């Protein structure tokens, strides 16, 4: 039945959107309607005004109709299509996934993007590392009226974290009736990349071939609303259930193996932690590098384990959301309102099996699991006796135990209770209390215990007379009583691993945690023009806002002993617990001053200012402010400019996380095998002459660094300047064009300095401070044991990004053929600079990806959409074109990405007054994503590409229904 439903969805989408082929197109993200005249509170200010027409800062709006036209049920999928947004945590993340969905404006990081619901901030999405950004999984897409996006600092209005800007979800809170919505969607891809298939097959790996349909998503939502007491109030309730199926990397030919090399000469990489084991002393040209065949050691021929296919390309996900929004006019001056919401989201991130990742460095020569040939080869021939141990590291993949799975569940409750209304004809108020809590449960399955691996490989012959295992292989820890439950792990013979050994070795890991948010906020706003406070040159008075806010945030993260001690062999190091809280008391104000009205050359000239003072519990005080001007010389054009100073206080994890070992990506150690640095340079980082050129490289390209929080961090600071115009020519009805320049500079940015940068600073520039942070292991490595580079959070150099946003809307009738509404939105990036530490080289990331630039930063991203309201009653057809500009590989300079164009088609049919059918296909041409060998989890890559930035899985087809009762 499930496959029949899926087939119907795909076929329905193909059929219903066939008429859209003739429409020029792309997804429409419209700036706020220029024809709106009602007063609203626009994102970026608490003073009521006429939307984008009088907003000093450009606000981009995405309506609920836009979301339905693209068929998305994950809110982040829609947001990530905006040119201002860089994809971060998405459903396409596996290794490194937090289980949340976040938004990152201007690529400055989700921690620098403030997310609001109806102008009120959302809580931190997760207590887990990387989870400080708001989790969009908490937002029910069916209840979203529109999304307003304002880029650039908004701390004066909303407080800390609005460095890059604000994303404000405006919800339906005045619904009347009953609405049921359902949608089924899936991905379809033709695996016909013959070049990649040839590469994969040449390595002896399985490869996906032919057409595949997968990743099914089913979404059901119910909205019920009723007006109360003759319209004095309304209660709107909702419930939503969403289930998403997993997609494996083995299901696409271009992700059937982990690629290596450049696109011109791709090969399949992999890990030397292999199912048959790699036994090596890591000494160059020693000849001691073996694997197992039968019960014999044979020379390792370089065969690698293909760890890619078992990784999830799309994580499975199951989510429930429900809640109620209500408001009631108690009297003419008081309206009580509330928002209560609950969300429960569970997802699983799956990666390749765990194993002994070279964490043991010796094999005892009297181990009875060794065959005679094996013992002679590594012990006897080396002059070692039964009392000795052979110095061999072991890399052995636990394929018998299955892939590692990180089961992540986040349960969220959020409650808002407030009063608003008019004090008199001049003054109004809004005061509310808000509490939100996120509870996280993490269960990590199928990892192995590093401690137990060591014990299970230290095997002796039981010499205890009378014991049940006399004369049999047993663990030394059984003989000495330190671990009577130990079971030998026979990796010296193919097929030698027993279920009893797996039961002993596999270590489930558990973590629990919460984030809490408590806010008390209130403000009054008034029009001083009622008191005659206005300039004689203006026809309206000065408007003001005065407000106070108290906010407290707390976080606890409690990993179990296995996490905290780093006993999970596949964890890359210890995961430390975190506990802390942060509070702030704030006073804020806004003022809007009409300077000139109704004069020649100045139909309107106004100035807008805002200020916020913040006093933190960390004994830090900050000031932020905004100044803006907007000028309408004639009715057709409006000019606007603003300057904003914003701050971001360090969050709880940045302040209080204990230091511990984590992993960073580096192609190779420049002092290791086949060194790229000189001996003199390497000696600066602690390498001896004997070690130079002989240091083992990590086969996975991952090295250790010690990261964590720093209690003395000071707030980040940013300055944002924007200037632009809105043009609505009276001689072209229905046309509105806005062009805005922006420049955002962040100083004293809170960040862990790139450990690879520290290594370069030491070796290339002989920087003593950097050299002091490098702790190489006994053989000079940077990835085994405690070897590491120290890089906790610090106030480092700066980020700066600048560019131009373009938004054009044009709607026109085409006679008897209906009407067309067109929208074009684009960002042309002129600057994205970053500097790791003051005085270091400034890196320009515009048009680049990789190395210190991380994920792709295209110079140009644009989207165009056209919607045709056909003459057929109730039928609208939409076409869309998405363009992502080319980017160059800043790292290896081997994987430049060409520009990518996607075409989408969709249709919506109001079949009756109560039934609407919609369907569509995104990425109609099944365009493959750009491929690279360097898309690691630290830069939000997966499956040899960047899901979220690019359409990673092929065509996306959907079929949905809306029924109003």
HELIX and SHEET records of a PDB file:
HELIX    1   1 UNK A    2  UNK A   16  1                                  15    
HELIX    2   2 UNK A   18  UNK A   22  5                                   5    
HELIX    3   3 UNK A   51  UNK A   53  5                                   3    
HELIX    4   4 UNK A   64  UNK A   70  1                                   7    
HELIX    5   5 UNK A   75  UNK A   79  1                                   5    
HELIX    6   6 UNK A  110  UNK A  112  5                                   3    
HELIX    7   7 UNK A  136  UNK A  138  5                                   3    
HELIX    8   8 UNK A  141  UNK A  143  5                                   3    
HELIX    9   9 UNK A  155  UNK A  158  1                                   4    
HELIX   10  10 UNK A  194  UNK A  202  1                                   9    
HELIX   11  11 UNK A  229  UNK A  231  5                                   3    
HELIX   12  12 UNK A  249  UNK A  251  5                                   3    
HELIX   13  13 UNK A  253  UNK A  255  5                                   3    
HELIX   14  14 UNK A  263  UNK A  265  5                                   3    
HELIX   15  15 UNK A  372  UNK A  378  1                                   7    
HELIX   16  16 UNK A  380  UNK A  382  5                                   3    
HELIX   17  17 UNK A  399  UNK A  401  5                                   3    
HELIX   18  18 UNK A  450  UNK A  457  1                                   8    
HELIX   19  19 UNK A  476  UNK A  479  1                                   4    
HELIX   20  20 UNK A  499  UNK A  505  1                                   7    
HELIX   21  21 UNK A  528  UNK A  531  5                                   4    
HELIX   22  22 UNK A  561  UNK A  565  1                                   5    
HELIX   23  23 UNK A  652  UNK A  656  1                                   5    
HELIX   24  24 UNK A  679  UNK A  684  1                                   6    
HELIX   25  25 UNK A  755  UNK A  765  1                                  11    
HELIX   26  26 UNK A  768  UNK A  771  1                                   4    
HELIX   27  27 UNK A  815  UNK A  817  5                                   3    
HELIX   28  28 UNK A  851  UNK A  853  5                                   3    
HELIX   29  29 UNK A  937  UNK A  939  5                                   3    
SHEET    1   A 2 UNK A  40  UNK A  41  0                                        
SHEET    2   A 2 UNK A  48  UNK A  49 -1                                        
SHEET    1   B 5 UNK A  60  UNK A  63  0                                        
SHEET    2   B 5 UNK A 144  UNK A 151 -1                                        
SHEET    3   B 5 UNK A 165  UNK A 171 -1                                        
SHEET    4   B 5 UNK A 113  UNK A 117  1                                        
SHEET    5   B 5 UNK A 120  UNK A 121 -1                                        
SHEET    1   C 2 UNK A  85  UNK A  86  0                                        
SHEET    2   C 2 UNK A 104  UNK A 105 -1                                        
SHEET    1   D23 UNK A 843  UNK A 844  0                                        
SHEET    2   D23 UNK A 819  UNK A 835 -1                                        
SHEET    3   D23 UNK A 798  UNK A 813 -1                                        
SHEET    4   D23 UNK A 735  UNK A 747 -1                                        
SHEET    5   D23 UNK A 716  UNK A 727 -1                                        
SHEET    6   D23 UNK A 637  UNK A 648 -1                                        
SHEET    7   D23 UNK A 621  UNK A 634 -1                                        
SHEET    8   D23 UNK A 602  UNK A 616 -1                                        
SHEET    9   D23 UNK A 578  UNK A 599 -1                                        
SHEET   10   D23 UNK A 543  UNK A 559 -1                                        
SHEET   11   D23 UNK A 509  UNK A 527 -1                                        
SHEET   12   D23 UNK A 427  UNK A 445 -1                                        
SHEET   13   D23 UNK A 403  UNK A 422 -1                                        
SHEET   14   D23 UNK A 334  UNK A 353 -1                                        
SHEET   15   D23 UNK A 316  UNK A 331 -1                                        
SHEET   16   D23 UNK A 233  UNK A 244 -1                                        
SHEET   17   D23 UNK A 210  UNK A 228 -1                                        
SHEET   18   D23 UNK A 177  UNK A 191 -1                                        
SHEET   19   D23 UNK A 955  UNK A 964 -1                                        
SHEET   20   D23 UNK A 915  UNK A 922 -1                                        
SHEET   21   D23 UNK A 900  UNK A 910 -1                                        
SHEET   22   D23 UNK A 875  UNK A 884 -1                                        
SHEET   23   D23 UNK A 860  UNK A 869 -1                                        
SHEET    1   E 2 UNK A 247  UNK A 248  0                                        
SHEET    2   E 2 UNK A 312  UNK A 314 -1                                        
SHEET    1   F 2 UNK A 259  UNK A 260  0                                        
SHEET    2   F 2 UNK A 267  UNK A 268 -1                                        
SHEET    1   G 5 UNK A 296  UNK A 299  0                                        
SHEET    2   G 5 UNK A 289  UNK A 293 -1                                        
SHEET    3   G 5 UNK A 278  UNK A 280 -1                                        
SHEET    4   G 5 UNK A 393  UNK A 397 -1                                        
SHEET    5   G 5 UNK A 355  UNK A 357 -1                                        
SHEET    1   H 2 UNK A 363  UNK A 364  0                                        
SHEET    2   H 2 UNK A 389  UNK A 390 -1                                        
SHEET    1   I 2 UNK A 459  UNK A 461  0                                        
SHEET    2   I 2 UNK A 473  UNK A 475 -1                                        
SHEET    1   J 4 UNK A 660  UNK A 665  0                                        
SHEET    2   J 4 UNK A 702  UNK A 707 -1                                        
SHEET    3   J 4 UNK A 788  UNK A 790  1                                        
SHEET    4   J 4 UNK A 774  UNK A 775 -1                                        
SHEET    1   K 2 UNK A 750  UNK A 752  0                                        
SHEET    2   K 2 UNK A 793  UNK A 795 -1                                        
SHEET    1   L 2 UNK A 848  UNK A 849  0                                        
SHEET    2   L 2 UNK A 888  UNK A 889  1                                        
END                                                                             
